[in-house]
Amino acid sequence: MTSQGSGNQQTTRWSWFSNMRMERKLLLIFLVIITVPLALIGYISYNNYANQLNTAVYYQNLSRHKDWLKHGSSFS
């Protein structure tokens, strides 16, 4: 008897999904399987791109500073 009780509880847990129309189920599955992973990949890729830009600007500024120190302040 306890197996029937747990089975009924499990059907009520997922009853909202089984009672949905097929179009809504497909939309939900599309959002979960396609859209969410693509959004995560885009977020991670953009963060890596932004970090590369910051690193490139830092090294470019660092090399300019080293050149200025090497040549001295002969601009005046």
C-alpha positions in Angstrom: 0.0 0.0 0.0 2.8 2.4 0.6 3.9 2.1 -3.0 0.5 3.4 -4.1 0.7 6.3 -1.8 4.1 7.4 -3.1 3.0 6.9 -6.7 0.0 9.1 -6.1 2.2 11.7 -4.6 4.5 11.6 -7.6 1.7 12.0 -10.0 0.4 15.0 -8.2 3.9 16.5 -8.1 4.1 16.3 -12.0 0.4 16.8 -12.7 0.9 20.4 -13.6 3.2 19.3 -16.4 1.0 16.5 -17.6 -2.1 18.8 -17.6 -0.4 21.4 -19.8 -1.2 21.7 -23.5 1.4 20.3 -25.9 2.3 23.7 -27.3 3.2 25.0 -23.8 5.2 21.8 -23.0 7.2 22.3 -26.2 7.8 25.9 -25.4 9.0 25.0 -21.9 11.3 22.3 -23.2 12.7 24.7 -25.8 13.4 27.4 -23.2 15.1 24.9 -20.8 17.1 22.9 -23.3 18.1 25.6 -25.9 17.8 29.1 -24.5 19.2 28.7 -21.0 22.5 27.0 -22.1 23.0 29.5 -25.0 22.5 32.3 -22.6 25.1 30.8 -20.2 27.6 30.3 -23.1 27.1 33.8 -24.2 27.6 35.2 -20.7 30.8 33.2 -20.2 32.1 34.1 -23.7 31.5 37.8 -23.2 33.3 37.8 -19.8 36.3 36.1 -21.4 36.3 38.6 -24.2 36.1 41.6 -21.8 38.9 40.2 -19.7 41.1 39.8 -22.9 40.4 43.4 -23.8 41.3 44.6 -20.3 44.5 42.6 -20.4 45.5 43.9 -23.8 44.9 47.5 -22.8 46.9 47.0 -19.6 49.9 45.6 -21.5 49.7 48.3 -24.1 49.8 51.0 -21.4 52.6 49.1 -19.6 54.7 49.0 -22.7 54.1 52.7 -23.3 55.2 53.5 -19.8 58.3 51.4 -20.2 59.2 53.2 -23.4 58.7 56.6 -21.7 61.0 55.5 -18.8 63.6 54.2 -21.2 63.8 57.3 -23.3 63.4 59.6 -20.4 61.4 62.8 -20.2 63.1 64.4 -23.3 59.8 65.9 -24.4 60.5 69.2 -22.6 
